[in-house]
């Protein structure tokens, strides 16, 4: 199935690209989560609008990405969440939680879609996360999850 990506998808492409994927992957994952739209002749016109909108929010150069990476890696991120007696969380920490905690700790404002959690964070303690700033630059951020 031919689709137009509306967001960056790891291993697939960036926003505004037209890609071919398996039908089930598009129908069951990409389209319901609004990562993509079906390709049509009329939709081809939307590609340029998507690219322009992404260009505004995108980090343009590798140098700029490296500056933001240095800022992110210098920030100590603590996230207070509700937890049980054994250190298990009520729910889990989401990429949006991490992005807001980085901003609250004095770091730069980043998009929640750029935060990549290795595995769901469901326990207290220190966890390593990655922030994809540029296709070639990723910052490692250590998040300390503490009980609220």
Secondary structure, DSSP 4 states (H G I P E B T S, - for coil): -EEEESS-BTTTB-TT-EEE--HHHIIIIITTTTSEEE--TTHHHHHHHHHHHHHHHS---HHHHHHHHHHHHH--EEEEE-B-TTSEEEEEE-HHHHHHHHHHTT-----GGGEEESS-EEESEEEEEEEEEETTEEEEEEEEEEE-
